[in-house]
Amino acid sequence: MPGERYWEIDLARGVAVVTMIVFHSAFDLNFFGVLPLNVSGGFLRTLAYLTASTFIFLVGLSFTISYARAARRLDGRGLALKYVRRGLTIFGYGLIITAVTRLLLPNVYIVFGILHFIGLAILLAPLFVRLDPEKLIITSIACLIAGYAASLVSGPWPLLWLGIRPESFSSLDYVPLLPWFGLVLVGMACGRLFYPDGKRNISIPVAEPAFARPLEFLGRHSLVIYFLHQPVVLLLIAVLAPGAVTWFW
Protein backbone atom coordinates (compact mmCIF):
# COMPACT_ATOMS: atom_id res chain seq x y z
CA MET A 1 0.00 0.00 0.00
CA PRO A 2 1.48 3.40 -0.97
CA GLY A 3 0.28 5.05 2.24
CA GLU A 4 1.05 2.21 4.67
CA ARG A 5 2.73 3.41 7.83
CA TYR A 6 4.99 1.36 10.07
CA TRP A 7 4.00 1.68 13.70
CA GLU A 8 7.53 1.34 15.02
CA ILE A 9 8.64 4.47 13.12
CA ASP A 10 5.65 6.49 14.32
CA LEU A 11 6.34 5.20 17.84
CA ALA A 12 9.95 6.38 17.75
CA ARG A 13 8.87 9.76 16.41
CA GLY A 14 6.18 9.98 19.10
CA VAL A 15 8.73 9.36 21.85
CA ALA A 16 10.83 12.17 20.36
CA VAL A 17 7.77 14.45 20.40
CA VAL A 18 7.34 13.80 24.14
CA THR A 19 11.00 14.47 24.93
CA MET A 20 10.85 17.61 22.75
CA ILE A 21 7.94 18.94 24.79
CA VAL A 22 9.75 18.08 28.04
CA PHE A 23 12.91 19.90 27.00
CA HIS A 24 11.14 22.95 25.57
CA SER A 25 9.01 23.22 28.71
CA ALA A 26 12.15 23.12 30.86
CA PHE A 27 13.84 25.66 28.57
CA ASP A 28 10.90 28.05 28.81
CA LEU A 29 10.68 27.73 32.59
CA ASN A 30 14.36 28.61 32.85
CA PHE A 31 14.28 31.32 30.16
CA PHE A 32 11.47 33.21 31.87
CA GLY A 33 12.95 32.78 35.34
CA VAL A 34 10.22 30.52 36.72
CA LEU A 35 12.57 27.66 37.66
CA PRO A 36 16.39 27.66 37.66
CA LEU A 37 17.01 24.68 35.39
CA ASN A 38 20.28 23.81 33.69
CA VAL A 39 19.35 23.50 30.01
CA SER A 40 22.88 24.13 28.74
CA GLY A 41 24.37 20.92 30.10
CA GLY A 42 23.70 17.74 31.99
CA PHE A 43 20.58 15.65 31.54
CA LEU A 44 18.44 18.25 29.77
CA ARG A 45 21.09 19.09 27.17
CA THR A 46 21.63 15.37 26.52
CA LEU A 47 17.86 14.98 26.16
CA ALA A 48 17.81 17.81 23.60
CA TYR A 49 20.54 16.19 21.50
CA LEU A 50 18.89 12.77 21.66
CA THR A 51 15.56 14.29 20.62
CA ALA A 52 17.04 16.15 17.66
CA SER A 53 19.08 13.09 16.67
CA THR A 54 15.99 10.89 16.68
CA PHE A 55 14.01 13.26 14.47
CA ILE A 56 16.89 13.68 12.04
CA PHE A 57 17.69 9.96 11.85
CA LEU A 58 14.02 9.28 11.11
CA VAL A 59 14.08 11.85 8.31
CA GLY A 60 16.58 9.65 6.47
CA LEU A 61 14.88 6.38 7.35
CA SER A 62 11.43 7.60 6.31
CA PHE A 63 12.79 9.17 3.15
CA THR A 64 14.06 5.85 1.78
CA ILE A 65 10.65 4.25 2.36
CA SER A 66 8.78 7.16 0.82
CA TYR A 67 11.15 7.39 -2.16
CA ALA A 68 10.97 3.65 -2.92
CA ARG A 69 7.18 3.75 -2.95
CA ALA A 70 6.98 6.97 -4.97
CA ALA A 71 9.46 5.63 -7.55
CA ARG A 72 7.03 2.82 -8.41
CA ARG A 73 4.30 5.23 -9.52
CA LEU A 74 6.07 8.43 -10.65
CA ASP A 75 8.42 9.15 -13.51
CA GLY A 76 11.74 10.92 -12.96
CA ARG A 77 10.33 14.43 -13.26
CA GLY A 78 7.38 13.69 -11.01
CA LEU A 79 9.67 12.11 -8.43
CA ALA A 80 11.99 15.13 -8.42
CA LEU A 81 9.10 17.59 -8.14
CA LYS A 82 7.58 15.65 -5.23
CA TYR A 83 10.64 16.12 -3.04
CA VAL A 84 11.40 19.63 -4.24
CA ARG A 85 7.89 20.64 -3.17
CA ARG A 86 8.16 18.79 0.13
CA GLY A 87 11.59 20.19 0.95
CA LEU A 88 10.64 23.75 0.07
CA THR A 89 7.40 23.47 2.04
CA ILE A 90 9.16 22.39 5.23
CA PHE A 91 11.88 25.00 4.69
CA GLY A 92 9.06 27.54 4.34
CA TYR A 93 7.69 26.43 7.71
CA GLY A 94 11.15 27.10 9.08
CA LEU A 95 11.00 30.65 7.70
CA ILE A 96 7.74 31.15 9.59
CA ILE A 97 9.57 30.17 12.79
CA THR A 98 12.32 32.61 11.85
CA ALA A 99 9.81 35.44 11.41
CA VAL A 100 7.99 34.74 14.69
CA THR A 101 11.15 34.41 16.79
CA ARG A 102 12.66 37.47 15.08
CA LEU A 103 9.64 39.45 16.23
CA LEU A 104 9.46 38.08 19.77
CA LEU A 105 13.11 37.28 20.57
CA PRO A 106 15.29 39.37 18.25
CA ASN A 107 18.53 38.64 20.13
CA VAL A 108 18.32 34.85 19.81
CA TYR A 109 15.91 34.28 16.94
CA ILE A 110 16.10 31.07 14.91
CA VAL A 111 17.97 31.57 11.65
CA PHE A 112 18.60 27.97 10.62
CA GLY A 113 16.81 25.58 12.94
CA ILE A 114 15.59 22.03 12.61
CA LEU A 115 12.81 22.78 10.10
CA HIS A 116 15.20 24.70 7.84
CA PHE A 117 17.58 21.75 8.10
CA ILE A 118 14.94 19.09 7.37
CA GLY A 119 13.71 21.05 4.35
CA LEU A 120 17.23 21.27 2.93
CA ALA A 121 17.95 17.64 3.79
CA ILE A 122 14.88 16.50 1.82
CA LEU A 123 16.04 18.54 -1.16
CA LEU A 124 19.46 16.86 -1.02
CA ALA A 125 18.45 13.32 -0.09
CA PRO A 126 17.47 12.22 -3.65
CA LEU A 127 21.10 12.75 -4.68
CA PHE A 128 22.20 10.04 -2.22
CA VAL A 129 19.26 7.65 -2.03
CA ARG A 130 20.63 5.19 -4.59
CA LEU A 131 23.95 4.73 -2.79
CA ASP A 132 24.65 1.40 -1.13
CA PRO A 133 24.41 1.40 2.70
CA GLU A 134 28.20 1.15 2.97
CA LYS A 135 28.70 4.25 0.82
CA LEU A 136 26.03 6.11 2.77
CA ILE A 137 27.88 5.37 6.01
CA ILE A 138 31.20 6.48 4.53
CA THR A 139 29.60 9.70 3.31
CA SER A 140 28.02 10.24 6.72
CA ILE A 141 31.43 9.95 8.38
CA ALA A 142 32.75 12.55 5.92
CA CYS A 143 29.90 14.86 6.95
CA LEU A 144 30.76 14.39 10.63
CA ILE A 145 34.42 15.20 9.99
CA ALA A 146 33.52 18.22 7.86
CA GLY A 147 31.10 19.40 10.54
CA TYR A 148 33.79 19.19 13.19
CA ALA A 149 36.17 21.17 10.97
CA ALA A 150 33.47 23.79 10.32
CA SER A 151 32.90 24.20 14.06
CA LEU A 152 36.55 25.20 14.54
CA VAL A 153 36.35 28.29 12.35
CA SER A 154 34.16 31.36 12.23
CA GLY A 155 32.80 32.99 9.13
CA PRO A 156 30.14 35.25 7.65
CA TRP A 157 26.38 34.80 8.02
CA PRO A 158 25.87 33.41 4.47
CA LEU A 159 27.76 30.26 5.56
CA LEU A 160 25.58 29.74 8.63
CA TRP A 161 23.55 26.97 6.99
CA LEU A 162 26.71 25.00 6.33
CA GLY A 163 27.95 25.02 9.93
CA ILE A 164 30.30 28.02 9.82
CA ARG A 165 29.01 30.83 12.02
CA PRO A 166 30.08 34.27 13.19
CA GLU A 167 31.74 34.47 16.60
CA SER A 168 28.85 36.53 17.99
CA PHE A 169 26.14 34.18 16.72
CA SER A 170 23.44 33.09 19.17
CA SER A 171 20.19 31.29 18.42
CA LEU A 172 17.49 29.32 20.21
CA ASP A 173 17.84 26.49 17.70
CA TYR A 174 20.71 25.87 15.31
CA VAL A 175 20.94 22.72 13.16
CA PRO A 176 23.44 23.25 10.33
CA LEU A 177 23.82 20.94 7.36
CA LEU A 178 27.18 19.76 8.67
CA PRO A 179 27.48 17.56 10.63
CA TRP A 180 23.75 16.77 10.93
CA PHE A 181 23.22 15.62 7.35
CA GLY A 182 25.51 12.73 8.24
CA LEU A 183 22.80 11.42 10.57
CA VAL A 184 20.23 11.65 7.77
CA LEU A 185 22.55 9.45 5.70
CA VAL A 186 22.79 6.93 8.56
CA GLY A 187 18.99 6.83 8.61
CA MET A 188 18.95 6.28 4.87
CA ALA A 189 21.44 3.43 5.21
CA CYS A 190 19.21 1.79 7.84
CA GLY A 191 16.23 2.33 5.57
CA ARG A 192 18.02 0.53 2.73
CA LEU A 193 18.94 -2.34 5.08
CA PHE A 194 15.77 -2.81 7.11
CA TYR A 195 13.09 -1.47 4.72
CA PRO A 196 14.38 -2.42 1.26
CA ASP A 197 12.14 -1.19 -1.54
CA GLY A 198 9.97 0.44 1.13
CA LYS A 199 8.96 -2.90 2.70
CA ARG A 200 9.64 -3.93 6.30
CA ASN A 201 12.38 -6.56 6.55
CA ILE A 202 12.62 -6.93 10.31
CA SER A 203 10.94 -9.45 12.58
CA ILE A 204 8.45 -7.50 14.66
CA PRO A 205 4.67 -7.85 15.03
CA VAL A 206 2.72 -6.36 12.14
CA ALA A 207 0.03 -5.05 14.49
CA GLU A 208 1.13 -2.40 16.95
CA PRO A 209 0.85 -3.08 20.70
CA ALA A 210 -1.89 -1.17 22.49
CA PHE A 211 0.54 0.83 24.65
CA ALA A 212 2.14 2.32 21.53
CA ARG A 213 -1.01 3.87 20.08
CA PRO A 214 -0.93 7.21 21.95
CA LEU A 215 2.72 7.72 21.02
CA GLU A 216 2.02 6.68 17.43
CA PHE A 217 -0.65 9.36 17.26
CA LEU A 218 1.88 11.96 18.37
CA GLY A 219 4.37 10.64 15.84
CA ARG A 220 1.91 10.88 12.96
CA HIS A 221 1.18 14.52 13.80
CA SER A 222 4.66 15.63 14.85
CA LEU A 223 4.81 18.68 12.56
CA VAL A 224 1.50 20.09 13.80
CA ILE A 225 2.53 19.45 17.40
CA TYR A 226 5.87 21.16 16.77
CA PHE A 227 4.04 24.34 15.79
CA LEU A 228 1.41 24.21 18.52
CA HIS A 229 3.22 22.98 21.61
CA GLN A 230 5.24 26.13 22.33
CA PRO A 231 2.24 28.50 22.39
CA VAL A 232 0.44 26.02 24.67
CA VAL A 233 3.44 25.72 27.01
CA LEU A 234 3.86 29.51 27.12
CA LEU A 235 0.17 30.00 27.81
CA LEU A 236 0.32 27.52 30.69
CA ILE A 237 3.35 29.32 32.12
CA ALA A 238 1.57 32.66 31.77
CA VAL A 239 -1.43 31.28 33.67
CA LEU A 240 0.50 29.41 36.36
CA ALA A 241 3.23 32.03 36.82
CA PRO A 242 1.60 35.45 36.22
CA GLY A 243 4.07 38.05 35.06
CA ALA A 244 6.62 35.58 33.73
CA VAL A 245 5.32 35.76 30.14
CA THR A 246 3.66 38.97 29.01
CA TRP A 247 3.13 38.25 25.29
CA PHE A 248 -0.41 36.94 25.85
CA TRP A 249 -1.70 39.98 27.69
N, C-alpha and C positions, 0 to 999 in steps of 0.2 A: 504493500500500500504506500503511495507517495507520501501521505501525511502521517504515517505511523510514527508514534513517539516511543522511545524506550524509557521505561520508568526509572531505571537506575541513573540515567543522565539527568532527568528532571529532579530526582531526589538529591543528587549531588549539588545541582544548582540551587535547590530549595534550601539546603543546609547553608550554602554560601549567602543566600538572601538573609537568613536568620542572623548569621555572624556579622553581616554588613550592618544590619539594623542595630545590633548590640554595640558594635564599634562606633557607629555614627552617633548613637545616643550618648555613649560615654564621652565622645569628642565634644558634643554640644554642651553637655553638662559642665565639662571643664572649661570650654571656650567662653561660656557666659558666666563663669564663676559660681555655679551652683554647687558643684562638688570638685574638690581638688584631686583629679585623676591624672595619672601619668599615661598620656596617650602617645608620647614620643619614644617610649621604650618599654621593655618588659612584656608582660602578657598581652596587653592591648595592642601594642605595635606588632607583635608576632601574629596576633589574630587578624590584624589589618592586612598583613602580607599574605597570610594563608587564604584569606577571603579573595583578595585580588588575584592570587595565583590560581585559585579554583575557577573563577570566572574566565580567566584568560585561557587556561588549559582547555576548558570546555568549548571555548570559541573554536579552537582548532579541531577538537574531536567532532563537534557538531557539524563543522563545515564539511568535513570529508563525507559524512553521511548525507548531508543535504546535496552536495555536489554530485555524488554518485547517483542519487535518485534523479536529480534534475537533468543529468547528462543522458539519461535514457529517454527523455521526452522532449528535449530542446536541442536545436542545432547550435553550432558554435556561436553565432551572433546572439541568439536568444540566451544562451548560457552566460555569455559575457555581460549582457545587459542586466540580467537578473542580479548579479553580484555587484555590478557598478551601482545600480539603484539601491540595493540593500546597504552597501557600504556608505554611500553618500547620505542616505537617510539617517543612519545611526550617527554619522559624523555631524549631520545637521542638528540632531538632538543634543550632541555635545556643545554645539554653538549656542543653543538655547541656555544650557547650563552656564556657559561663559558669560552670556549677557546678564543673566539673573545674578550671578555672583559678582560680576563687575559692578552692578548697581548697588548691591547690598553690602559687599565686602571688598571694596576696591583695592585694599592693600594685599589681599591674599586670594584674589579671584582665580578661578580655574581656567587656565589657558589651554592646556593639553592634558585632559584627564582621561578617565577610563573609556568614556564613550567616544571621544575623539580617536583614542587608540584603537578601539574595536572597529570603528568605521574604516580606518586606514588599513587595519589588518585584513578585513574582509576584501578590500580592494586589491590587496597584494596576494592573498592566499591562493587564487587561481594560478598564479605563476609557479607555485610550488607543489600543488596538489598531486601532480603525477609523479613526483619523486618517490623512490623507494623509501621505506622506513629508515633504512640505514643512512641514506643521504639526507633525509630530513633531520635526523639526530646530529649528523656532522654539521649541517647548516645551522642548527640551533646552538651548537657549541660555539660556532663562529660568531653568532649574534651575542652570546653571553660575553665573549672576549671583547668584541667591539664595544659592547655596552659598558664594560668595565673601563676600557680605554677612554671612552667618551666622558665618563664621570670624573676623570682626572684632569680634564681641561675645562676652561670656561670659554664662552663664545657669545656671539650676538643672538638676539631674540629669534631671527629667522631659522636658527638651527635647533630651537627648543624641542621641536617634534622628534628630532633625531636622538636626543639625549645629551646634547651640549647646551649648557645654560649659562646665563650671565651670573656673575658672583653674587649679585644682589637679589637673585630670583627667589620668590617665595610664593607658594600656592597651596591651597587646601588639598588639591589632588593633582598629582603629576605622574603620568604613565607614558614615558617616551617609547618610541619604536624599539630602540635598543636600550636594554637587553630583552625587553618583554616579548618581542616578536619571536624570540627563541622558544618561549614557552608555548606559543601558538603552534609552532612547528612540532614540538613534542606531542601536543594534543593531536595534531594531524597524523603523526607517526603511529600513535596508539589507535587512531581511527582506522588507519590502513590495516593494522594488525588485528584488531578485535572487532571491527565492523566492516570487513571487506565488501566492496560494492554496495555499501549502505545497509548490510544485513548483519545482525548480531551473530557473533561467532564465539560466544563465551557461554559457559554452562551456569546459567542462573534461571530461576523460575520465570516463565513468560508473564504470568500474572503478578502484579505488584502486591506485596504484603499490605495489610490494612494500615499498619502504623505509618507507612510511607506516604499515604494519600494526602495528608495536609501539606507535607513538605513538597510533594510533587506539584500540588496546586500553586505553591509559591514559586516553584521553579518554572512553571509554564508561563507565569505572568511576571517574571523578574524585571523586565524593562518598565512596566507600568509601576511596579512597587518601587523601583529605583527613583522614579520621578515623584511619587507621592509620599514616601516614608519620611523624608526630611521635613516637609511642611507639617505633617502630623506630629512628629517628635517635637518640633519647635512650638507648636500650639500647646501640646501637653506641658512642656516646660513653662510656657507663658502662663498657663492656668495654675500649675502647681507651685511655681516660684514667681509670683507677681513682681514685675520690675526687672527680671533677668533678661527677657526678650521684649523689645518694645515695637517690633515691626508690625504686630497684629493690631495695635491699638491706635 
